[in-house]
């Protein structure tokens, strides 16, 4: 039960952060100075949530053997987590080189 609660919260947070980053992304080039840090933070948060989803799913798969009924749920978790990570990497490639460090 703890796993499903963790994945539910992390998936919601990651999905919301990814949506916020997608909404800010088109305006990044025009308003780069003002949106650089908020965009970078929400994109990084979405990627971090994706990594947590993948780790939690892999740990559950290694720890517990479940039947065929849970396979679609695990598949969704893997696809959603990987999608968050890939989208975050694409978004952060626009930010790379613009940060002061």
N, C-alpha and C positions, 0 to 999 in steps of 0.2 A: 504494500500500500504506500509506503514511503517513496518508492521509486515513481509511482504514477503521480503522486503529488508534486515531486520535484520536477518531473518532466512536464507536467501541466503548467507549473509556474514559469519554468525556464522557456518553454515553447511560447507561452503568451508574451513574456518579456522580449524574447528574441524576435518574434513576429512583429510586435509593435515597434521595436527599434529598427528593424529592417524596413518597415513601412514608412517610418519617419525619415530614414535615410533616403529612401526612394523618392519621397516628396521633396526633399531638400536638394537632391543631386542635380536636377536641371538648373537650379539657381546658383550653383557653386561657382561657375565661371564668371557670372555677372557680379555677384556679391561675395567674392572670394574671401575678403578680409573678415567680414561679419559672420559668415557661415562656416568658415574653415574648422574651428574648434567644435561647434555643435555637430556638424556633419561627421567629422572624424570620430567623435565620441560615440554617437549612435551607431555608426558603421562598425566600430570596434566592439561595441556591446553586442550587436547582432552576431558578429563572428564568434565572440566568446561564448555566447549562448549556444551557438551551433556546435562548438567544440564540446561543451558540457553535455549536450544531448547525445553526441556520438559516443563520448566516454561512458555515460550512464547506460546507454543501450548495449555497448560492447561488454560492459561489466555484467549486465543482466544476462546477456546471452552466454557468457562464460560460466556464470554462477548457477543458472537454473536452466534445466531442459523443460521446455513447455511444448504443448501440442501444436497442431497445425492452425488452431484458431487464433493464436497470437502472432503468427507470421505477418499478416497484413499490417498489424500495429507496429511491429518492429521495422517492417519495410518503410512505413510512413516516417517513423522516427529517423531512420537512416537517410532517407531522401530529404526530409525537411532540414535535418542538421547539416548535411552536406551542402544543401542549397544556401543556407544561411552563411556558411563559411565561404563558399565560392562568391556569393554576392558581395560579402564584406570585403573580400580580397580585390574584387573589381573596383569597388567604391574607394577603397583605401589607396589604390594605385593612382587615383586622381589627386589624393592629398599628399602622397609621397613627394618630398622635395620642397614642399611649401611650409612645413613646420620649422620652427627656429632651431630645433635640435637634431 
